[in-house]
Amino acid sequence: RNVMPKTLEGQITMEKTPSYFVTNEAPRRIHSMAKDTKLIVVVRNPVTRAISDYTQTLSKKPEIPTFEVLAFKNRTLGLIDASWSAIRIGIYALHLENWLQYFPLSQILFVSGERLITDPAGEMAKVQDFLGLKRIVAEKHFYFNKTKGFPCLKKPEDSSAPRCLGKSKGRTHPQIDPDVIHRLRKFYKPFNVMFYQMTGQDFQWE
């Protein structure tokens, strides 16, 4: 609580740390600090997420083994290495189970990473409704940046340059062996189905 900014009546304080979702002690600690906290979780296809995670690490450590090597405990037997964080993070059902011990589903909003790109205004409408805010951020605030492959945010009443995602986002993913992609899809499928059942939302990753 001491490291959170002071918040006046009528204000909402937001804090963003992706690793909270996969950190075992985070739900208990957040609940003991402020049990009415509303939680927003952005999720995307776990296979794409794993490759994106790897791409980011690769940009900092070019000497690491290939994605194909890291993804398997035993490639011949097709055993996926679920202890590798790039893969483990995408087992959303596993992490959500931990959060549901402390927070009701009504306090958690799941945002589709795919729809955030194809329909940012639609996803942002859900976020604003969830937070009890007036729908101010709308279609007119976005335009699609073809170079990045992501929408950028603009303020119609403001002449300043639109806000686009930084250099660390939108990197070109390395070519991954299609057989590895196929095995990963198979690996994630039961967890995805479980996640859809737990959230009551079908993210259509299959």
C-alpha positions as CSV (number, residue, x, y, z in Angstrom):
1,R,0.0,0.0,0.0
2,N,2.9,2.4,0.8
3,V,4.3,2.2,-2.7
4,M,0.9,3.0,-4.4
5,P,0.2,6.7,-5.3
6,K,-2.2,8.7,-3.2
7,T,-5.7,8.6,-4.7
8,L,-8.4,11.1,-4.2
9,E,-12.1,10.3,-3.9
10,G,-13.4,9.7,-7.4
11,Q,-10.0,8.8,-8.9
12,I,-8.9,5.4,-10.0
13,T,-5.3,4.2,-9.5
14,M,-4.1,1.7,-12.0
15,E,-0.9,-0.4,-11.7
16,K,0.4,-2.7,-14.4
17,T,2.8,-5.6,-13.7
18,P,2.3,-8.6,-16.1
19,S,4.1,-11.0,-13.7
20,Y,1.4,-10.6,-11.0
21,F,-0.8,-13.1,-12.9
22,V,1.7,-15.9,-12.7
23,T,3.1,-15.1,-9.2
24,N,1.7,-17.5,-6.6
25,E,1.6,-15.1,-3.7
26,A,0.3,-12.1,-5.6
27,P,-3.5,-12.8,-5.3
28,R,-3.3,-13.3,-1.5
29,R,-1.2,-10.2,-1.0
30,I,-3.4,-8.0,-3.2
31,H,-6.5,-9.3,-1.5
32,S,-5.1,-8.5,1.9
33,M,-4.2,-5.0,0.8
34,A,-7.5,-4.2,-1.0
35,K,-10.0,-7.0,-1.6
36,D,-12.3,-4.8,-3.8
37,T,-9.5,-4.3,-6.4
38,K,-10.7,-4.8,-9.9
39,L,-8.3,-6.9,-12.0
40,I,-7.8,-6.7,-15.8
41,V,-6.0,-9.5,-17.5
42,V,-4.9,-9.2,-21.2
43,V,-4.6,-12.7,-22.8
44,R,-3.6,-13.8,-26.2
45,N,-3.2,-17.1,-28.0
46,P,-0.6,-18.9,-25.8
47,V,1.4,-20.2,-28.8
48,T,1.8,-16.7,-30.2
49,R,2.5,-15.4,-26.7
50,A,5.3,-18.0,-26.1
51,I,7.0,-17.1,-29.5
52,S,6.6,-13.4,-28.6
53,D,8.2,-14.0,-25.2
54,Y,11.1,-15.8,-26.8
55,T,11.6,-13.1,-29.4
56,Q,11.9,-10.5,-26.7
57,T,14.5,-12.6,-24.8
58,L,16.3,-13.2,-28.1
59,S,16.7,-9.5,-28.7
60,K,18.5,-9.1,-25.4
61,K,20.4,-12.4,-25.5
62,P,21.1,-13.4,-29.1
63,E,23.2,-16.4,-27.9
64,I,20.3,-18.4,-26.4
65,P,19.3,-21.7,-28.1
66,T,16.5,-21.8,-30.7
67,F,12.8,-21.8,-29.7
68,E,12.5,-25.4,-30.9
69,V,15.3,-26.5,-28.5
70,L,13.9,-24.7,-25.5
71,A,10.3,-25.8,-26.0
72,F,10.9,-29.5,-25.5
73,K,12.1,-31.7,-22.7
74,N,12.4,-34.4,-25.3
75,R,11.8,-33.5,-29.0
76,T,11.8,-37.1,-30.2
77,L,9.0,-38.0,-27.7
78,G,7.3,-34.7,-28.3
79,L,7.5,-33.8,-24.6
80,I,6.8,-30.1,-24.1
81,D,8.9,-28.4,-21.4
82,A,6.1,-26.8,-19.3
83,S,8.6,-25.5,-16.8
84,W,10.1,-23.0,-19.3
85,S,8.4,-19.7,-18.4
86,A,7.6,-18.8,-22.0
87,I,5.4,-21.8,-22.2
88,R,4.2,-22.0,-18.5
89,I,2.8,-18.4,-18.6
90,G,0.3,-19.4,-21.3
91,I,-1.3,-22.1,-19.2
92,Y,-3.9,-19.5,-18.1
93,A,-6.3,-21.9,-16.4
94,L,-3.5,-22.9,-14.0
95,H,-2.8,-19.3,-12.9
96,L,-6.5,-18.3,-12.9
97,E,-7.3,-21.1,-10.4
98,N,-4.9,-19.4,-7.9
99,W,-6.7,-16.0,-8.4
100,L,-10.2,-17.4,-8.0
101,Q,-9.3,-18.6,-4.5
102,Y,-9.2,-14.9,-3.5
103,F,-11.3,-12.9,-6.0
104,P,-14.7,-13.6,-7.6
105,L,-14.9,-13.8,-11.4
106,S,-17.0,-10.6,-11.3
107,Q,-13.9,-8.6,-10.2
108,I,-11.8,-9.9,-13.1
109,L,-12.0,-8.6,-16.7
110,F,-10.3,-10.7,-19.5
111,V,-9.3,-8.6,-22.5
112,S,-8.5,-10.4,-25.8
113,G,-5.1,-9.5,-27.0
114,E,-6.2,-10.3,-30.6
115,R,-9.3,-8.1,-30.4
116,L,-7.3,-5.4,-28.8
117,I,-5.5,-5.2,-32.2
118,T,-8.4,-5.7,-34.5
119,D,-11.1,-3.8,-32.5
120,P,-9.3,-1.6,-29.9
121,A,-12.4,0.6,-29.3
122,G,-14.6,-2.5,-28.7
123,E,-12.3,-3.9,-26.1
124,M,-11.8,-0.5,-24.5
125,A,-15.6,-0.1,-24.2
126,K,-15.6,-3.2,-22.1
127,V,-12.8,-1.9,-19.9
128,Q,-14.6,1.4,-19.3
129,D,-17.8,-0.4,-18.5
130,F,-16.0,-2.7,-16.1
131,L,-14.4,0.2,-14.3
132,G,-17.7,2.1,-14.1
133,L,-16.4,4.9,-16.3
134,K,-18.2,6.9,-19.0
135,R,-17.3,5.6,-22.5
136,I,-14.9,8.4,-23.5
137,V,-12.2,6.4,-25.4
138,A,-13.9,5.4,-28.7
139,E,-13.2,4.5,-32.3
140,K,-12.1,8.0,-33.2
141,H,-9.1,7.7,-30.8
142,F,-7.4,4.9,-32.7
143,Y,-5.8,4.4,-36.1
144,F,-4.0,1.3,-37.3
145,N,-0.2,1.6,-37.8
146,K,0.6,-0.8,-40.7
147,T,4.4,-0.7,-40.0
148,K,4.0,-1.8,-36.4
149,G,0.9,-4.0,-36.9
150,F,-0.8,-2.4,-33.9
151,P,-3.3,0.4,-33.4
152,C,-2.0,3.8,-32.2
153,L,-3.8,6.1,-29.8
154,K,-4.6,9.7,-30.8
155,K,-6.3,12.5,-29.0
156,P,-8.7,14.2,-31.4
157,E,-8.7,17.5,-29.4
158,D,-4.9,17.5,-29.1
159,S,-2.4,18.3,-31.8
160,S,0.4,16.2,-30.3
161,A,1.7,13.2,-32.1
162,P,-0.3,9.9,-31.7
163,R,1.0,7.5,-29.1
164,C,2.2,4.3,-30.7
165,L,3.8,1.2,-29.0
166,G,7.6,1.5,-28.4
167,K,10.5,-0.3,-30.1
168,S,10.2,-3.3,-27.9
169,K,6.7,-4.1,-29.3
170,G,5.9,-5.5,-32.7
171,R,9.2,-7.3,-33.4
172,T,9.3,-9.7,-36.3
173,H,9.0,-13.3,-34.9
174,P,11.5,-15.9,-36.0
175,Q,10.4,-18.7,-38.3
176,I,9.3,-21.6,-36.1
177,D,9.2,-25.2,-37.4
178,P,5.4,-25.8,-38.2
179,D,5.6,-29.2,-36.5
180,V,6.6,-27.5,-33.2
181,I,3.7,-25.0,-33.6
182,H,1.3,-28.0,-34.2
183,R,2.6,-29.8,-31.1
184,L,2.3,-26.6,-29.0
185,R,-1.3,-26.1,-30.2
186,K,-2.1,-29.7,-29.2
187,F,-0.4,-29.1,-25.8
188,Y,-2.4,-25.9,-25.0
189,K,-5.8,-27.1,-26.3
190,P,-7.1,-28.8,-23.1
191,F,-5.9,-25.8,-21.0
192,N,-7.5,-23.3,-23.3
193,V,-10.8,-25.2,-23.2
194,M,-10.6,-25.2,-19.4
195,F,-9.8,-21.5,-19.4
196,Y,-12.9,-20.8,-21.6
197,Q,-15.1,-22.8,-19.2
198,M,-13.7,-21.0,-16.2
199,T,-14.1,-17.5,-17.7
200,G,-17.3,-18.2,-19.7
201,Q,-15.5,-16.7,-22.7
202,D,-14.4,-18.4,-25.9
203,F,-11.2,-16.7,-27.1
204,Q,-11.2,-18.8,-30.3
205,W,-7.5,-19.7,-30.2
206,E,-8.1,-23.1,-31.8
